[in-house]
């Protein structure tokens, strides 16, 4: 059973992801912020990590960088609504998360299909090129 770590400070996002993935046979561990996520990494092994890009106490892309450095062999899926809000005029946040180690990105709100596709791609092809899912 694939193990997924979900790190997000929004409890509704965590519950939605947990319900979706659990129904599809994944074992899900939820952490309500960066510090809790780091503690989970110290005590358990995971096959994939879903990390919110912008959380309190881990500003900007620090969380993506730190999670990738701690477990470089575990694919990171970066999640954010804010980071991709205005793709035409904003910096290329997708490229930035990929440079910091993310395997792919999900723009909030995302569908359960997009979530499952991203997770399954990371599990079957960890070397998959960077992608943005909607």
N, C-alpha and C positions, 0 to 999 in steps of 0.2 A: 504494500500500500504506500503510494508516494506521500511524503511528508512535506507540508507547506507551512512556512512561517509568514504570517500577515502582520505587518507593522503599520499601524495607522492610528492617529489620535481621534478619529471620528468613529464612535462606537457603532453608528448605523452602517457605515461602510464595512467595518469588521464583521458585523453580524451577517450582512448580505453576502459577503465573500465566503464566510464560513459555511453558511447554509448551502450555497451553490456548490462549493467544492466537496463538502461532506456528502451531499446527495449523489455525487459522481464517484464516490469511493476514495477520496483523499482524506488523509489525516491532517487536520488543521490545528495549528497553534496560533493564538491571537495575542499580540502584544499591543498595549494601548499607547505606545510611544517608543522613541528611540532607545531609551535606557532599558525599558522592559524587553525590547527586542534583542539588545546586546546580551542581557542576562539569559534569555532563551537560547541564544547561540552558544553560550558557555556550557549549557547543560544538555542540549540535544543536537542531533544532526538533522538536516533538512535537505530535501531534493530541489526545492525552489523557494525563493523569498520574494514576496510582494511588499515593496517599501514605498510609503508615501514620501514624496519629494520634500514637501514643506511641513515640518512638524515643530512644535515648541521645543526648545532646548537643543535642537539639531537644525540649525538654520540652513536654508538653501539646499545645496547638494551634498552637504556634509554627511547626511545619513547614507546616501548611495555609496559614497566613497568608503565610509567606515565599514558598512556591511560587506562590501566587495573585498576590502582588504582583510577582514576577519575570516571570510570563507570564499576565497577566489574561485574555487571549483564549483560553487553553487550559483546557478543563474539568478540574477536579480531582475525583477520586473518593476520598473519605476512607475508610480501612479501619481497623477495630479490633475486637478481641474484648473488650478491657477496657472501652472507652468506652461500650458498650451493655449491659454485663453485668447491670445491674439497673435496667431502664428505669422501674420503678414508683417507686423511691425516689431514684434518682440525678437529678442535674440533666439537663436536656434537651441532651445532648451533640450529638445530630443537629442541632438548631437552632443550636447554637454553631458547628459546622463549616460550616453553610450561611452563617451570618453572616460567617464568615472567608473565604468564597469557594468552598467546595466545591459542586459541582453535584449530587452525590448521595453516599450512603454505603453501604458494604458491611460487614456484621457478620461477623467471622470466627468460625467457619469458614463459608465461603459455597460455593455450588455453582458449577460451571462455567457453568451456565445463567444464574445471577444475575450472574456476572462479565460474560459476553458481553452480556447484556441491558443492564447499566449502561454498558458501554463503547459499545455501538452507539447507545444513547439519547443519550449525550454527543456522539457523532459526527454523528448525524442531526439532533438538536435541541439545540444548545448552550444554548438558553434554557429548556429543560425545567425545570419546577419541581422543588424539592428532593424527593428520594425516599430511602427506606431499603429496601435489598434484603436478603433473607435467603438 
